[in-house]
Amino acid sequence: MSQTYVSTVVKGSFGYMDPEYYRRGQLTKKSNVYSFGVVLCEILCARPPTSRSTEKNKVSLATWAQECYRNESLYNIIYPFLKGKISSECLKKITKVAMSYLHDDGIERPSLDAVVWGLQFALQLQASAEEEPLKPNASGGFEEDMDEFKNIRNGR
């Protein structure tokens, strides 16, 4: 006789785990977006996804980065090596994109397609910065940036 066992225990690596998955026990496509946002933060800050502030308390890189972003101090925690290697506009875009991936509510996170577009746009900003100085986007909106990227990509 075969028995089937279904685990309802939430499992995952602390620091990468989608807060919605932790609360509800359901993975979605947006769960991967959250985890990728954590990976981007690791790259930008050269820090692990969690650190211990005390023996019993783990501090999440995602939570810390979001707090710094809200306080407009995220640039201060960016790995210093990157500051000289990546254009400031590209770095701003990557941090903005990474923060959009880390929304606690999955519905607020971009789709996987938008993840690709956002990173391609950041790459285009870097390529443009290497060719000529960039003019900052006056609107500052993610959707407007996506439209701008599509225009650049299509040669308009």
PyMOL commands that set and color helices and strands:
alter all, ss='L'
color gray80, all
select helices_A, chain A and resi 19-24+29-45+61-70+74-77+80-85+88-101+106-108+112-131+142-153
alter helices_A, ss='H'
color red, helices_A
select strands_A, chain A and resi 50-52+58-60
alter strands_A, ss='S'
color yellow, strands_A
deselect
rebuild
show_as cartoon
